[in-house]
Amino acid sequence: MIKLGGGALRLLRRLRYSLRGRVALLVYHRAYELPVAGVPLDPLRGQRILAYLTDQGVVRPKRVIVPLPASLENISRVHSAEYLERADRPETMEAVLGFRTSDETWQQFIDLQRLATGGTIQATRLALRTGCTTVNVGGGFHHADPDHGMGFCIINDVAVAINRLRHRGFAEPILVIDLDIHDGNGTRVVFAEDPTVYTFSIHNETWDDRAAVADSCIALGSDVSGEEYLAALKEELPRVISLHKPALVLYVAGVDPAADDPVGNWQVSSECLLQRDQFVFQQIRSKASGCATAVLLGGGYGDNAWRHSAGFLDWLFTGREQVPVEDVDAIIRRFRRIETERRTQRRSERRVGADWELDAEDLQLPGMTGRGDARVLGEYTKHGIELQLERLGILNQLRAKGFPAPTLTVDTHTSMGQTIRVFGDVERTELVLELRVRRDRASVPDAELLYVDWLLLQNPRGEFKERPRLPGQEHPGLGLLREIVALLVVICEQLGLDGIIFVPSHYYMAALGRPHLRFLRCADAAVFAAMSDALADLDLAAATQAIADDRLVDVKTGEPIPWHTPQMILPVSKKLKERFDQASSEQAFLRARAALSYELRLAT
């Protein structure tokens, strides 16, 4: 029997993975999704990235590595005992966040960073073990130094992972490439006197100018263009890699340099961000062949941060260059996977003797005696609806938008339909979502539909700055329309309903829904097409207002043509999709268009 030492085993493992070609090794935990009001992080950033990579065939969810929280033993190799003692105090909270939040939220934030630090430890361990680039879909808390937390960072996961490796005997050179827009000051301070750990940071402003024996601290100022950013990177990074010769690289691939980032102050395009990432890996592969690499997401704020990271990871593991999108269909697939995981977990729990536990389906509101009208659509209790909104991340998105305590109410005893309302506060003064639904068997023969009588999504704290006020709007939109449509599709699938039907109260609502919804009657589609042709030179807001102002008129008669509130439908079941087959629908539409008795124009 032949016994192999640790080094030989590591070499064999690397050879095994290298024979597979590019392998996507990702570390992620659902608990990374923590919204903190006042911190403009997208709580679903990691979930969206993984959903996109799954749709693209890059990664299989079962292959995603789930991390464990970092031990205090490992954390204390970086952070002082005195700092860890006061980590849960209000003054530390305020130094890190810039404001105070509840003790419960703060504890969750600490737990999240311990978990993500465990993710960075796991990523470095796997990178060294396999030789594959490993990604922690989180991490990059580079501002925390041994005695202080700041800039949303409590624990410096980069430094903790490195010091753990040092404690376990890994003595080879390590390079930290930090391209977050903010200075990697905490990491630089931790290793200020260690020549074996080189910290390389390009940022807008330097947070701590203490000298380090092995570092590049490059501040470019504000309003930096993509060309300036890439020029600085190309001038400095190759020399550093050649001189330091790292055996391990930790790459903090922050996307907050992006021009669309609400926190950053640079003007870097998505294309330039990808070119940055490509250049970094080109240099690692050419100047540090065989070097293990771990990627951390770092900073990135707002709704588009996930796109930049997902595009980079798609290229990293496949070589493709494409712009990630998340349309309604993508959100539906993401929601389906969450529901499938939930059902699988529930079956697993029951197999091991958890049959006595209550589920959402078992719970009823006080006074309920059966399913009937006491449940929304005859199925969902208030608790069950809230559980679904929580599980699919919709309530987390509300929290991230500044509503820390979303409060749900359900009214199932109105003549107009069953109404679900979500308020942004416990006092129920800020209505953010109102949905009125019912089952419908009359609109389409031999089909049962989910009829949406009313849908309101609004941000009562928002202002009409980026987009003008649309007719019927009291407040700006909430930005969750795609998620709510996807939720309704999932509900149809759960209840065996054939599709969704609703009546858009304004032109812009029909126009927004047109890519996914179809008009129930071809005559309505023909009228909408005629309106769209006449309004083609106007944006949605102006076009909708023109109809409201009676400026859309019949060329022959000069009479205004009002908005006619057509019915629109989203087929969900196979039989309804076949009934609304695209080819036959287009033929019927052309016949209806030809039968129109008027031509429209926009009156001045």
C-alpha positions, 0 to 999 in steps of 0.5 A: 500500500502506497501512502502519499504525503499532504503535498502529493495529495494536494497535487493529485487533487489539483490534477484531477480538477485541472483535467475537468477544465473550468470548474465553478466552485462557489461558496454561498449561504442563504443567510447572506441575504440580510437587509439593513435599512440605511445600508443600500445593499441589495439583499438578493445580490448573491441569490440573483447571481446564482440564479443567473449562473444556474440558468446559464448552466455554469453552476448546479445549485447542489454543487454550491458549497455552504460555509460555516461561521468563522470561529472566534479563535480564527477571528481573534488571530486578527482582531484584538480581544478589547475590540471583540469585547465591544463589538456588540456595543452601540458605539461600535454599531454607529462607527460601522454603520454610521447610525444605530439600528435595533440590537436584533438587526445588529446581532444578525449583521454580526452573524452574517459577517461571521458566516461570510468570513467562514465563506472566505476561509472556505474559498481560500481552502478550496482554492489551495486544495483544488487549484481552481478559482473559488468564489465566495459570493459575499465577503470583502469586508476590507475596512475593519482593522484589528481594533476598529470596525468601519464602512459596514465592516465588522470583521476583516474576512480577508485578513482572518482567512490569511492568518488562519492559513499562516497558523496552519503552516502556509508560508508562501507569498500572498497577494491581495488585489483590492479593486473595490472603489473604497480603500482596503485600509483595514487589510493593509493595516493588519499586514503593515509589517508583514512582507509576505502579504502584499496589499494592492488597492486602487480606490478613490480616497485613502482611508488610512495613510499608515505605511506598510512594508509591502503595499500599493495604495493608489488613490485616483480621486473622484469622477474617474473614467474607465480609461483612467481606471484601466490605465492605472491598473495596467501600469501597476499590477503587472510589476507587483505580480512579477516581483511578489510571485504569489502562491495565493491571490485574494481578489476583492472584485468590488463593482462599486466603481460602476457609473450606475452605483448609487454609493460610488463616485466613478464613471466606469462602464460595465464593459470596463469593469469586465475588462478590469477583471479579465486583465487581472486574471490574464496577469495572474495566469501569465505571471503567477502560473499555478497560483491559487485564486479566491474571489470575493464580491466586495462592494456593490450597491443598488439593483444593478450590482449583481449584473456586473458580478454575474457577468464577470463570473460567467466569463470567468468560468465559461469565457462568454461575454454577455450582459446578464438580465433578470426578466420576469421569466428569470425571476419565475425560474428563481422562485420555482427553485426556491419552492422546490428546495422548500418542498424537498426540505419539508419532505426530508424533515418529515422523513426523519420524524418531524410530522408533528411540526406545523406548516403554513398550510396547517395554520389558520387565522383566529376564528377560521373554521375551514378553508373556504372564503377565510383563505385567500383564493381558498388556500392561503392564510395570512401567515402562509402569504407572509411566509411566501413573501419572506421565503421568496425574498420580497419582504427582504427587498422591502427592508432594503428599500428602507421599510424595516418592519413590513406589516401584512393585512388580509381582507377576505370578506369584501364584495370586490375580491380578496385583498392583501396589503403590505405596509412599510411600518407597524402602525400601517400608515405607509401602504407599499403594496395592495393586491386584490385577487379572485378566481375567475371561470367566466373570462375564458371558456374551460379555464380557471384564471387568477383575476387581478382586480387591483395592483398597487406598488408604491414607495410613499417615501420616494420622490418623483426625481428620476421618472415623472409622475404617471397618471394615477400615481400618488407616489413613485413606483416600488420597483418590484413589479417583475417580482410580484408578477413572478409570485402570481405565476408561482401561485397559479402553478401551486393552485393549478390555475391556467393563467393571470388576467387583469385590466390595465387602467392606463396605457403605460401599464399595458405597454409595460406588460406587453412583452409577457402578457397578451390581449384577451381579444384580438380587437383590443390588440389592434386598437393598442397597436394603432395607439402605439403607432400614433404615440411612437415619438413619445415616452410612456409618461407623455404617451399616457398623459396624451391619452388622458388629455384627449390628444389622441384622435380619430383622423376622420372624425377628429374625436378623441379616442379614450383608453378602453381598459382591455383585458390582458392575460398571461397564460401559465398552463400548457393548454392555455399557452397552446390556445394563445399560440403566437402564430394563430394569435398573429393571424387573428390580430392582422384580421382585427387590425384590417377591420379597424374603422379609424386611423389615429393621430396625435393632436398638437 
